[in-house]
Amino acid sequence: MAHVVIGGGTGFIGRRLAKTLLAEGCEVTTISRMPGVNHISWHKLEKDGLPDGTTAVVNLAGQNVLDPTRRWTPGFKQNVWNSRINTTAACARAIERATIKPSVFVNISGVSHYASGTHKHTEASKVSEYDFMSRLCIEWEKAAELSDNSICRVVRIRSGVVLGRDGGMIRSLIVPFWFGLGGPIGDGSHDLPWIHVQDICKLIFFAIEKPEVNGVLNGVAPHLVTNADFTKAFSSALFRPAFFPLPLFAVNLIFGQERAVLLTNGSKVIPQRALEYGFRFQYPDLQSACKEVAHLF
């Protein structure tokens, strides 16, 4: 039986992943700041290493970048950086120190590696440091590197915007959209790489289970959409109008320009390697994903 250790397992994706893994018959241990059954702290991980019998490590830890209650101050930026880089490095160190190595380390980062534009990005596309978010993603992946002689596979999943009822973008948008006050950001023409929360969890399990899977996977749905497409699909799933665009200057004012790019400056990203490996998306198109997340509202 697989024993999966999840860094950040109490977050939006982590909770769903733990449920998915338990349903598949896995044993799950969560690393977090919160005490609980089958939980360990980051301090305990550093001190004592991975729990006995760990077969896979997944790191999802990270401060919520788009928390509208937090101003984009130098301190918060450092928090965003450290919460990703330091936890990933802690997982890598624990794997290196383990007497019996886990078979796979799955680290989740973002698609900010890829610049916006008309080009469609696959996992083979060139990445570069062009702003804070791209630098963060590149260093995030570097922190997951293991020594050359490690027998542990490393899978780096670059995730798009994760759609799910319990958190992320949907949780932020549901109230205005429910009251008919939703709308696109700016003219809505920018790309929005996305994935349903169940599919990102299934992709992580797929990476754990399939020994041939390694390297970078784009954790995005195959259906390329814009912000305007999302606005139309989500408002339609809620049976609500969406006539109130959010001006770009307002987004930059609320979030600060460096992080507002996550909402205003997407790229065209394709999950080429996931599809080549034979992964099947449960929600490959935006309409089915929006219907599912809107179902209980």
DAUR-V327214 format. One record per residue. N is the residue number from 1. RES is the residue in one small letter. SS is DSSP state (helix for helix, strand for strand, loop for the rest). NEAR is the number of other C-alpha atoms within 8 Angstrom. Layout:
[[N,RES,SS,NEAR] [N,RES,SS,NEAR]]
//
This chain:
[[1,m,loop,5] [2,a,loop,9] [3,h,strand,12] [4,v,strand,13] [5,v,strand,13] [6,i,strand,15] [7,g,strand,15] [8,g,loop,13] [9,g,loop,15] [10,t,loop,9] [11,g,loop,8] [12,f,helix,9] [13,i,helix,10] [14,g,helix,13] [15,r,helix,10] [16,r,helix,11] [17,l,helix,10] [18,a,helix,11] [19,k,helix,8] [20,t,helix,10] [21,l,helix,12] [22,l,helix,10] [23,a,helix,7] [24,e,loop,6] [25,g,loop,8] [26,c,loop,11] [27,e,strand,10] [28,v,strand,12] [29,t,strand,11] [30,t,strand,13] [31,i,strand,14] [32,s,loop,13] [33,r,loop,6] [34,m,loop,7] [35,p,loop,8] [36,g,loop,6] [37,v,loop,4] [38,n,loop,7] [39,h,strand,11] [40,i,strand,12] [41,s,loop,11] [42,w,helix,11] [43,h,helix,6] [44,k,helix,9] [45,l,helix,13] [46,e,helix,9] [47,k,helix,6] [48,d,helix,6] [49,g,loop,11] [50,l,loop,10] [51,p,loop,5] [52,d,loop,4] [53,g,loop,6] [54,t,loop,13] [55,t,loop,11] [56,a,strand,14] [57,v,strand,14] [58,v,strand,12] [59,n,strand,13] [60,l,loop,12] [61,a,loop,12] [62,g,loop,8] [63,q,loop,8] [64,n,loop,6] [65,v,loop,6] [66,l,loop,6] [67,d,loop,6] [68,p,loop,7] [69,t,loop,4] [70,r,loop,6] [71,r,loop,9] [72,w,loop,9] [73,t,loop,6] [74,p,helix,6] [75,g,helix,6] [76,f,helix,10] [77,k,helix,9] [78,q,helix,8] [79,n,helix,9] [80,v,helix,12] [81,w,helix,9] [82,n,helix,9] [83,s,helix,11] [84,r,helix,12] [85,i,helix,11] [86,n,helix,9] [87,t,helix,13] [88,t,helix,14] [89,a,helix,10] [90,a,helix,11] [91,c,helix,12] [92,a,helix,12] [93,r,helix,8] [94,a,helix,12] [95,i,helix,11] [96,e,helix,10] [97,r,helix,7] [98,a,loop,9] [99,t,loop,4] [100,i,loop,5] [101,k,loop,11] [102,p,loop,11] [103,s,loop,9] [104,v,strand,12] [105,f,strand,12] [106,v,strand,15] [107,n,strand,14] [108,i,strand,11] [109,s,strand,11] [110,g,strand,10] [111,v,helix,12] [112,s,helix,9] [113,h,helix,13] [114,y,loop,13] [115,a,loop,8] [116,s,loop,10] [117,g,loop,6] [118,t,loop,6] [119,h,loop,6] [120,k,strand,8] [121,h,strand,11] [122,t,loop,11] [123,e,loop,11] [124,a,loop,5] [125,s,loop,7] [126,k,loop,5] [127,v,loop,7] [128,s,loop,9] [129,e,loop,9] [130,y,loop,6] [131,d,loop,7] [132,f,helix,8] [133,m,helix,10] [134,s,helix,13] [135,r,helix,12] [136,l,helix,9] [137,c,helix,13] [138,i,helix,11] [139,e,helix,9] [140,w,helix,12] [141,e,helix,11] [142,k,helix,7] [143,a,loop,11] [144,a,loop,12] [145,e,loop,8] [146,l,loop,8] [147,s,loop,6] [148,d,loop,4] [149,n,loop,4] [150,s,loop,8] [151,i,loop,6] [152,c,loop,9] [153,r,strand,9] [154,v,strand,13] [155,v,strand,14] [156,r,strand,13] [157,i,strand,13] [158,r,strand,13] [159,s,strand,15] [160,g,loop,13] [161,v,strand,10] [162,v,strand,12] [163,l,strand,15] [164,g,strand,12] [165,r,loop,8] [166,d,loop,7] [167,g,strand,10] [168,g,helix,11] [169,m,helix,9] [170,i,helix,12] [171,r,helix,11] [172,s,helix,8] [173,l,helix,9] [174,i,helix,8] [175,v,helix,8] [176,p,helix,9] [177,f,helix,15] [178,w,helix,10] [179,f,loop,8] [180,g,loop,10] [181,l,loop,11] [182,g,loop,16] [183,g,loop,12] [184,p,loop,13] [185,i,strand,14] [186,g,loop,10] [187,d,loop,7] [188,g,loop,10] [189,s,loop,8] [190,h,loop,10] [191,d,strand,13] [192,l,loop,14] [193,p,loop,15] [194,w,strand,11] [195,i,strand,15] [196,h,strand,12] [197,v,helix,11] [198,q,helix,9] [199,d,helix,11] [200,i,helix,13] [201,c,helix,12] [202,k,helix,9] [203,l,helix,10] [204,i,helix,9] [205,f,helix,9] [206,f,helix,9] [207,a,helix,12] [208,i,helix,10] [209,e,helix,6] [210,k,loop,7] [211,p,loop,7] [212,e,loop,4] [213,v,loop,8] [214,n,loop,10] [215,g,strand,7] [216,v,strand,9] [217,l,strand,13] [218,n,strand,17] [219,g,strand,12] [220,v,loop,14] [221,a,loop,15] [222,p,loop,8] [223,h,loop,7] [224,l,loop,11] [225,v,loop,10] [226,t,strand,11] [227,n,helix,13] [228,a,helix,12] [229,d,helix,9] [230,f,helix,11] [231,t,helix,12] [232,k,helix,9] [233,a,helix,11] [234,f,helix,12] [235,s,helix,13] [236,s,helix,9] [237,a,helix,12] [238,l,loop,11] [239,f,loop,6] [240,r,loop,11] [241,p,loop,10] [242,a,loop,14] [243,f,loop,8] [244,f,loop,8] [245,p,loop,11] [246,l,strand,10] [247,p,loop,8] [248,l,helix,9] [249,f,helix,6] [250,a,helix,8] [251,v,helix,13] [252,n,helix,10] [253,l,helix,8] [254,i,helix,8] [255,f,helix,12] [256,g,loop,11] [257,q,helix,9] [258,e,helix,8] [259,r,helix,12] [260,a,helix,11] [261,v,helix,9] [262,l,helix,8] [263,l,helix,8] [264,t,helix,10] [265,n,loop,9] [266,g,strand,13] [267,s,loop,15] [268,k,strand,14] [269,v,strand,13] [270,i,loop,13] [271,p,loop,14] [272,q,helix,10] [273,r,helix,10] [274,a,helix,10] [275,l,helix,9] [276,e,helix,7] [277,y,loop,7] [278,g,loop,6] [279,f,loop,9] [280,r,loop,5] [281,f,loop,7] [282,q,loop,6] [283,y,loop,11] [284,p,loop,10] [285,d,loop,9] [286,l,helix,11] [287,q,helix,9] [288,s,helix,9] [289,a,helix,12] [290,c,helix,12] [291,k,helix,11] [292,e,helix,7] [293,v,helix,11] [294,a,helix,11] [295,h,loop,7] [296,l,loop,4] [297,f,loop,4]]
//
